[in-house]
């Protein structure tokens, strides 16, 4: 397969394919006229490169994975993503509170302290151990709430538990203060 064919089939530019050859990631053979001929192995390597590029791996990281077989890069990249997710989740939790303070000219001191505390937790505790997926927590509480609500026909305890689940769902969804409190609890349990 020649470069125009593989370029079209993989939806990759010729320039990118040449870069991967220059960097020593692929090694196409040459035909009798000197044109590059790409094998199925080259095609598979280019597909791997394409997927790794889609995951924001640099060309150097790709070379380390595919040529040097340094698979620790996957764990490093995953840790980077978890840190980014933590920062984004924290920002999403606090953006409405900061917006409200700015719009209404309220004192922002307590929110600033809470944000400082959250980011201090990230520095003290490894992110992968600190991260809480509140969407999953809310989903689990929803399931529990519905289960208890279905059983609550003549049982006041199940009614109360169902109401508590739904109340906690709302609180988790709308209150960054409650999320901060949960992060503090998590930090204490990890010590």
Sine and cosine of phi, psi and omega as CSV:
sin_phi,cos_phi,sin_psi,cos_psi,sin_omega,cos_omega
0.00,0.00,0.74,-0.67,0.00,-1.00
-1.00,-0.01,0.18,-0.98,-0.14,-0.99
-0.87,0.49,-0.63,0.77,-0.01,-1.00
-0.90,0.43,-0.55,0.83,0.01,-1.00
-0.95,0.30,-0.74,0.67,-0.02,-1.00
-0.93,0.36,-0.57,0.82,0.04,-1.00
-0.88,0.47,-0.71,0.71,0.01,-1.00
-0.93,0.36,-0.71,0.71,-0.04,-1.00
-0.89,0.45,-0.64,0.77,-0.05,-1.00
-1.00,-0.07,-0.05,1.00,-0.04,-1.00
0.82,0.58,0.78,0.63,0.01,-1.00
-0.81,-0.59,0.59,-0.81,0.02,-1.00
-0.96,0.29,0.45,-0.89,0.06,-1.00
-0.88,0.48,-0.63,0.78,-0.02,-1.00
-0.86,0.50,-0.70,0.72,0.01,-1.00
-0.89,0.46,-0.68,0.73,0.00,-1.00
-0.88,0.47,-0.66,0.75,0.04,-1.00
-0.90,0.44,-0.62,0.79,0.03,-1.00
-0.88,0.48,-0.70,0.71,-0.02,-1.00
-0.91,0.42,-0.51,0.86,0.08,-1.00
-0.95,0.33,-0.71,0.71,0.01,-1.00
-0.87,0.49,-0.58,0.81,-0.02,-1.00
-0.99,0.16,-0.04,1.00,0.06,-1.00
0.98,0.18,0.48,0.88,0.02,-1.00
-1.00,-0.05,-0.60,0.80,0.09,-1.00
-0.84,-0.54,0.41,-0.91,-0.05,-1.00
-0.70,-0.72,0.97,0.25,-0.04,-1.00
-0.93,0.37,0.52,-0.86,0.07,-1.00
-0.99,0.16,0.17,-0.99,0.05,-1.00
-0.87,-0.50,0.63,-0.78,0.06,-1.00
-0.99,0.12,-0.09,-1.00,-0.07,-1.00
-0.91,0.42,-0.38,0.92,0.01,-1.00
-1.00,-0.07,0.00,1.00,0.05,-1.00
1.00,-0.04,0.05,1.00,0.03,-1.00
-0.98,0.19,0.57,-0.82,0.03,-1.00
-0.95,0.32,0.68,-0.73,0.05,-1.00
-0.85,-0.53,0.84,-0.55,-0.07,-1.00
-0.99,-0.17,0.79,-0.62,-0.02,-1.00
-1.00,0.04,0.10,-0.99,0.09,-1.00
-0.88,0.48,-0.55,0.83,0.05,-1.00
-0.90,0.43,-0.68,0.73,0.06,-1.00
-0.88,0.48,-0.65,0.76,0.01,-1.00
-0.88,0.48,-0.71,0.70,0.02,-1.00
-0.89,0.46,-0.66,0.75,0.02,-1.00
-0.89,0.46,-0.70,0.72,0.01,-1.00
-0.90,0.44,-0.59,0.80,0.07,-1.00
-0.90,0.44,-0.65,0.76,0.06,-1.00
-0.89,0.45,-0.69,0.72,0.03,-1.00
-0.86,0.51,-0.71,0.70,-0.03,-1.00
-0.87,0.50,-0.69,0.73,0.00,-1.00
-0.92,0.38,-0.65,0.76,0.04,-1.00
-0.91,0.41,-0.61,0.79,0.06,-1.00
-0.91,0.42,-0.62,0.79,0.06,-1.00
-0.88,0.47,-0.44,0.90,0.03,-1.00
-1.00,-0.06,0.25,0.97,0.06,-1.00
0.93,0.37,0.46,0.89,0.14,-0.99
-0.97,0.24,0.64,-0.77,0.08,-1.00
-0.97,0.22,0.25,-0.97,0.03,-1.00
-0.88,0.48,-0.63,0.77,0.02,-1.00
-0.90,0.44,-0.67,0.74,0.04,-1.00
-0.90,0.44,-0.63,0.77,0.02,-1.00
-0.89,0.46,-0.69,0.73,0.01,-1.00
-0.89,0.46,-0.67,0.74,0.01,-1.00
-0.89,0.46,-0.61,0.79,0.00,-1.00
-0.95,0.30,-0.79,0.61,-0.14,-0.99
-0.98,0.18,-0.60,0.80,-0.06,-1.00
-1.00,-0.09,-0.76,0.65,-0.06,-1.00
-1.00,0.07,-0.12,0.99,0.00,-1.00
0.85,0.53,0.59,0.81,0.03,-1.00
-1.00,0.01,1.00,0.01,-0.09,-1.00
-0.99,0.12,-0.10,1.00,0.08,-1.00
-0.90,0.43,-0.36,0.93,0.00,-1.00
-0.86,0.50,-0.53,0.85,0.04,-1.00
-0.88,0.47,-0.69,0.73,0.02,-1.00
-0.91,0.40,-0.65,0.76,0.03,-1.00
-0.89,0.45,-0.71,0.71,-0.01,-1.00
-0.90,0.44,-0.65,0.76,0.02,-1.00
-0.89,0.45,-0.67,0.74,0.06,-1.00
-0.88,0.48,-0.65,0.76,0.05,-1.00
-0.86,0.50,-0.70,0.71,0.02,-1.00
-0.89,0.45,-0.65,0.76,0.01,-1.00
-0.90,0.44,-0.62,0.79,0.05,-1.00
-0.90,0.43,-0.69,0.73,0.03,-1.00
-0.89,0.45,-0.67,0.74,0.02,-1.00
-0.89,0.46,-0.66,0.75,0.01,-1.00
-0.87,0.50,-0.72,0.69,0.02,-1.00
-0.88,0.47,-0.68,0.74,0.01,-1.00
-0.91,0.41,-0.69,0.72,0.02,-1.00
-0.87,0.48,-0.67,0.74,0.02,-1.00
-0.90,0.44,-0.69,0.73,0.02,-1.00
-0.89,0.46,-0.68,0.74,0.01,-1.00
-0.89,0.45,-0.64,0.77,-0.02,-1.00
-0.90,0.44,-0.59,0.80,-0.16,-0.99
-0.97,-0.23,-0.16,0.99,-0.12,-0.99
-0.88,0.47,-0.65,0.76,0.00,-1.00
-0.92,0.39,-0.61,0.79,0.03,-1.00
-0.91,0.42,-0.69,0.73,0.02,-1.00
-0.91,0.42,-0.69,0.73,0.03,-1.00
-0.85,0.53,-0.73,0.69,-0.01,-1.00
-0.88,0.47,-0.68,0.74,0.02,-1.00
-0.88,0.47,-0.66,0.75,-0.03,-1.00
-0.94,0.33,-0.69,0.72,-0.03,-1.00
-0.91,0.41,-0.68,0.73,-0.07,-1.00
-1.00,-0.06,0.07,1.00,-0.01,-1.00
0.84,0.54,0.57,0.82,0.06,-1.00
-0.98,0.20,0.30,-0.96,0.07,-1.00
-0.93,0.37,0.80,-0.60,-0.07,-1.00
-0.99,-0.16,0.09,1.00,-0.09,-1.00
-0.84,0.55,-0.74,0.68,-0.07,-1.00
-0.93,0.37,-0.61,0.79,0.03,-1.00
-0.92,0.39,-0.65,0.76,0.03,-1.00
-0.87,0.48,-0.66,0.75,0.03,-1.00
-0.91,0.42,-0.67,0.74,0.02,-1.00
-0.88,0.48,-0.70,0.71,0.03,-1.00
-0.89,0.45,-0.67,0.74,0.06,-1.00
-0.87,0.50,-0.66,0.75,0.02,-1.00
-0.89,0.46,-0.70,0.72,0.00,-1.00
-0.87,0.49,-0.73,0.69,-0.02,-1.00
-0.95,0.31,-0.46,0.89,0.11,-0.99
-0.93,0.38,-0.61,0.79,0.07,-1.00
-0.86,0.51,-0.64,0.77,-0.01,-1.00
-0.89,0.45,-0.60,0.80,-0.02,-1.00
-0.96,0.28,-0.58,0.82,-0.05,-1.00
-0.98,0.20,-0.63,0.77,-0.12,-0.99
-0.92,-0.40,0.70,-0.71,0.06,-1.00
-0.84,0.54,0.69,-0.72,-0.10,-1.00
-0.85,0.52,-0.64,0.77,-0.08,-1.00
-0.91,0.42,-0.42,0.91,0.06,-1.00
-1.00,0.03,-0.30,0.95,-0.10,-1.00
-0.99,-0.12,-0.42,0.91,-0.12,-0.99
-0.89,0.45,0.72,-0.69,0.08,-1.00
-0.84,-0.54,0.83,-0.56,0.04,-1.00
-1.00,0.04,1.00,-0.06,-0.07,-1.00
-0.91,0.41,-0.45,0.89,0.06,-1.00
-0.89,0.46,-0.66,0.75,0.03,-1.00
-0.93,0.36,-0.62,0.79,0.04,-1.00
-0.88,0.47,-0.71,0.71,0.00,-1.00
-0.90,0.45,-0.65,0.76,0.02,-1.00
-0.89,0.45,-0.70,0.72,0.02,-1.00
-0.89,0.45,-0.68,0.73,0.03,-1.00
-0.89,0.45,-0.58,0.81,0.04,-1.00
-0.89,0.45,-0.72,0.69,0.01,-1.00
-0.88,0.47,-0.74,0.67,0.03,-1.00
-0.86,0.50,-0.69,0.72,0.00,-1.00
-0.86,0.51,-0.71,0.70,0.02,-1.00
-0.92,0.40,-0.64,0.77,0.04,-1.00
-0.88,0.48,-0.72,0.69,0.01,-1.00
-0.92,0.38,-0.58,0.82,0.02,-1.00
-0.91,0.41,-0.61,0.79,0.03,-1.00
-0.92,0.39,-0.54,0.84,0.00,-1.00
-1.00,0.06,-0.05,1.00,-0.18,-0.98
-1.00,0.05,0.16,0.99,-0.09,-1.00
-0.72,0.70,-0.83,0.55,-0.02,-1.00
-0.83,-0.56,0.37,0.93,-0.06,-1.00
-0.85,-0.53,0.94,-0.34,-0.06,-1.00
-0.92,0.40,-0.53,0.85,-0.01,-1.00
-0.90,0.43,-0.69,0.72,0.04,-1.00
-0.90,0.43,-0.60,0.80,0.06,-1.00
-0.88,0.48,-0.71,0.70,-0.01,-1.00
-0.90,0.44,-0.70,0.72,0.00,-1.00
-0.89,0.46,-0.68,0.74,0.02,-1.00
-0.88,0.47,-0.69,0.72,0.03,-1.00
-0.90,0.44,-0.64,0.77,0.04,-1.00
-0.89,0.45,-0.67,0.75,0.04,-1.00
-0.87,0.50,-0.74,0.67,-0.02,-1.00
-0.93,0.36,-0.57,0.82,0.08,-1.00
-0.91,0.43,-0.66,0.75,0.02,-1.00
-0.92,0.40,-0.58,0.81,0.06,-1.00
-0.86,0.50,-0.76,0.65,0.00,-1.00
-0.88,0.47,-0.68,0.74,-0.02,-1.00
-0.90,0.44,-0.69,0.72,0.01,-1.00
-0.91,0.42,-0.60,0.80,-0.05,-1.00
-0.94,0.34,-0.63,0.77,-0.13,-0.99
-0.97,-0.23,-0.22,0.98,-0.13,-0.99
-0.92,-0.40,0.95,-0.32,0.10,-1.00
-0.94,0.33,-0.42,0.91,0.03,-1.00
-0.90,0.43,-0.66,0.75,0.03,-1.00
-0.91,0.41,-0.64,0.77,0.04,-1.00
-0.89,0.45,-0.65,0.76,0.05,-1.00
-0.88,0.47,-0.68,0.74,0.02,-1.00
-0.86,0.51,-0.67,0.75,0.01,-1.00
-0.91,0.41,-0.63,0.77,0.07,-1.00
-0.88,0.48,-0.66,0.75,0.04,-1.00
-0.89,0.45,-0.67,0.75,0.05,-1.00
-0.88,0.48,-0.70,0.72,0.01,-1.00
-0.87,0.50,-0.68,0.74,0.01,-1.00
-0.87,0.49,-0.67,0.74,-0.01,-1.00
-0.92,0.39,-0.63,0.78,0.01,-1.00
-0.93,0.36,-0.48,0.88,-0.01,-1.00
-0.97,0.23,-0.33,0.94,0.00,-1.00
-0.99,0.15,0.00,0.00,0.00,0.00
